[in-house]
Amino acid sequence: MKILLLIIAITALVLLISKQSEAASVPTPGETAPGFRLIDQNGEIKKLSDFSGQWVVLYFYPKDDTPGCTKEACAFRDDLASLEKLGAKVVGISVDDSDSHAKFAAKYHLPFPLLADEDGKVAESYGALTNLFVVKIAKRYTFLIDPKGKVSKVYLSVDTSRHSQEIVDDLKKLSH
């Protein structure tokens, strides 16, 4: 029993330390957003530079077709007209592959790119990767990137039921 408690304590300490080191690498407002080159659900290569001159809502999410991720994606879908009216494009990223993204996008009629970051390098460059050694998942982080490619706002605590509207409200403030 003592050995099990020791293993649990060590694991918790390692996770806490890794979480702190990852948090330090999260881009902050004013910094240039890390670039990327990833494949979307349609097999097309998308780069951050493709969205130059536009606001980008770059959201990382843990897993296709799970309850929280579905709620968040569908809210972005439902608010897409409002976001685009404010000059923003929505881009989702997870470590799932493009086939998984294609099924997820088709099932919920998601009209924006879902990018496959299978090795987690892009999520890591945004401090949005949880690396549990054998499993990697993206954290639910969102970055609002301005038309010049600078991080404008960072969302590290996301409520999936109201996050999309929060982005719309922030874009209204930032655009005027």
C-alpha positions as CSV (number, residue, x, y, z in Angstrom):
1,M,0.0,0.0,0.0
2,K,2.8,2.4,0.8
3,I,4.5,1.7,-2.5
4,L,1.2,2.4,-4.4
5,L,0.8,5.7,-2.5
6,L,4.4,6.6,-3.3
7,I,3.9,5.9,-7.0
8,I,0.7,8.0,-7.0
9,A,2.5,10.9,-5.3
10,I,5.4,10.7,-7.7
11,T,3.1,10.6,-10.7
12,A,1.1,13.6,-9.4
13,L,4.4,15.5,-8.9
14,V,5.6,14.7,-12.4
15,L,2.3,15.8,-13.9
16,L,2.3,19.0,-11.9
17,I,5.9,19.8,-13.0
18,S,5.1,19.0,-16.6
19,K,1.9,21.2,-16.5
20,Q,3.9,24.1,-15.1
21,S,6.6,23.8,-17.8
22,E,3.9,23.6,-20.5
23,A,2.1,26.6,-19.1
24,A,5.3,28.7,-19.5
25,S,5.3,28.0,-23.3
26,V,1.8,29.4,-23.9
27,P,2.1,32.4,-26.3
28,T,1.0,35.6,-24.7
29,P,-0.9,38.5,-26.2
30,G,1.3,40.6,-28.4
31,E,3.5,37.6,-29.4
32,T,3.6,36.3,-32.9
33,A,1.5,33.2,-33.1
34,P,3.4,30.0,-33.9
35,G,3.0,29.0,-37.5
36,F,1.7,25.6,-38.5
37,R,1.3,23.4,-41.6
38,L,-1.3,20.7,-41.1
39,I,-3.8,18.6,-43.0
40,D,-7.5,19.2,-42.6
41,Q,-10.5,16.8,-42.7
42,N,-10.5,17.1,-46.5
43,G,-6.9,16.2,-47.0
44,E,-5.9,19.9,-47.8
45,I,-2.8,21.5,-46.2
46,K,-3.6,24.5,-44.2
47,K,-1.1,27.1,-42.8
48,L,-1.6,29.9,-40.4
49,S,-0.3,32.2,-43.2
50,D,-3.4,31.2,-45.3
51,F,-5.4,33.4,-42.9
52,S,-3.2,36.5,-43.1
53,G,-5.3,39.7,-42.9
54,Q,-8.1,38.0,-41.0
55,W,-8.8,37.2,-37.4
56,V,-8.3,33.6,-36.5
57,V,-10.1,31.7,-33.7
58,L,-7.6,28.9,-33.3
59,Y,-9.0,26.4,-30.9
60,F,-7.4,23.2,-29.6
61,Y,-9.6,20.4,-28.3
62,P,-9.0,17.0,-26.8
63,K,-11.0,14.5,-29.0
64,D,-13.4,14.3,-31.9
65,D,-17.0,13.3,-31.2
66,T,-16.8,13.5,-27.4
67,P,-19.5,15.5,-25.5
68,G,-17.5,18.6,-24.6
69,C,-15.7,18.8,-27.9
70,T,-18.9,18.3,-29.8
71,K,-20.7,21.0,-27.8
72,E,-17.8,23.4,-28.5
73,A,-17.6,22.6,-32.2
74,C,-21.3,22.9,-32.8
75,A,-21.4,26.3,-31.0
76,F,-18.7,27.6,-33.3
77,R,-20.7,26.2,-36.2
78,D,-23.8,27.9,-35.0
79,D,-22.0,31.2,-34.4
80,L,-19.9,31.1,-37.6
81,A,-21.9,33.7,-39.4
82,S,-21.4,36.2,-36.6
83,L,-17.7,35.3,-36.3
84,E,-17.2,35.7,-40.1
85,K,-19.1,39.0,-40.1
86,L,-16.5,40.2,-37.6
87,G,-13.7,39.1,-40.0
88,A,-12.8,35.9,-38.2
89,K,-12.1,32.3,-39.4
90,V,-12.5,29.3,-37.1
91,V,-9.8,26.6,-37.1
92,G,-9.9,23.6,-34.8
93,I,-6.9,21.4,-33.9
94,S,-6.6,18.1,-32.1
95,V,-4.2,15.2,-32.2
96,D,-6.8,13.0,-34.0
97,D,-6.1,12.1,-37.6
98,S,-7.8,13.6,-40.6
99,D,-10.1,10.6,-41.1
100,S,-11.4,11.1,-37.6
101,H,-11.8,14.8,-38.3
102,A,-13.7,14.0,-41.6
103,K,-16.2,11.8,-39.7
104,F,-16.7,14.3,-37.0
105,A,-17.1,17.2,-39.4
106,A,-19.6,15.3,-41.6
107,K,-21.6,14.0,-38.6
108,Y,-22.1,17.6,-37.2
109,H,-21.9,19.6,-40.4
110,L,-18.8,21.5,-39.3
111,P,-17.9,24.0,-42.1
112,F,-14.5,25.0,-40.8
113,P,-11.1,23.3,-40.9
114,L,-10.3,20.7,-38.4
115,L,-6.5,20.1,-38.5
116,A,-4.7,16.9,-37.7
117,D,-1.8,17.5,-35.3
118,E,-1.0,13.8,-34.9
119,D,2.4,14.2,-33.4
120,G,1.2,17.1,-31.2
121,K,4.0,19.5,-32.2
122,V,1.6,22.4,-33.0
123,A,-0.3,21.9,-29.8
124,E,3.0,21.8,-28.0
125,S,4.1,25.1,-29.7
126,Y,1.0,26.7,-28.2
127,G,1.5,25.1,-24.7
128,A,-1.7,23.2,-25.4
129,L,-0.4,19.6,-25.3
130,T,-0.9,17.2,-22.4
131,N,1.8,14.5,-22.9
132,L,1.1,11.5,-20.7
133,F,4.0,9.6,-22.3
134,V,1.9,7.0,-24.1
135,V,-1.0,9.3,-24.8
136,K,-1.0,12.8,-26.1
137,I,-4.1,15.0,-26.1
138,A,-4.7,18.7,-26.8
139,K,-5.8,20.8,-24.0
140,R,-9.0,22.9,-24.5
141,Y,-7.2,26.2,-25.2
142,T,-8.2,28.9,-27.7
143,F,-6.1,31.6,-29.2
144,L,-7.6,34.7,-30.9
145,I,-5.0,35.8,-33.5
146,D,-5.2,39.2,-35.0
147,P,-5.0,39.9,-38.8
148,K,-1.2,40.6,-38.5
149,G,-0.6,37.1,-36.9
150,K,-0.2,38.3,-33.3
151,V,-1.9,36.6,-30.4
152,S,-4.5,39.0,-29.2
153,K,-6.3,36.9,-26.5
154,V,-5.7,33.6,-24.8
155,Y,-8.4,31.4,-23.3
156,L,-7.0,28.7,-21.0
157,S,-10.3,28.1,-19.1
158,V,-13.0,27.3,-21.6
159,D,-16.7,26.7,-20.8
160,T,-17.9,24.9,-24.0
161,S,-21.5,26.1,-23.6
162,R,-20.6,29.8,-23.9
163,H,-17.1,30.0,-25.3
164,S,-18.1,30.8,-28.9
165,Q,-20.3,33.7,-27.7
166,E,-17.4,34.9,-25.5
167,I,-15.2,35.0,-28.7
168,V,-17.9,36.9,-30.6
169,D,-18.2,39.4,-27.7
170,D,-14.4,39.9,-27.5
171,L,-14.1,40.3,-31.3
172,K,-16.7,43.1,-31.2
173,K,-14.6,44.9,-28.5
174,L,-11.3,44.3,-30.3
175,S,-12.5,45.2,-33.8
176,H,-13.8,48.6,-32.9
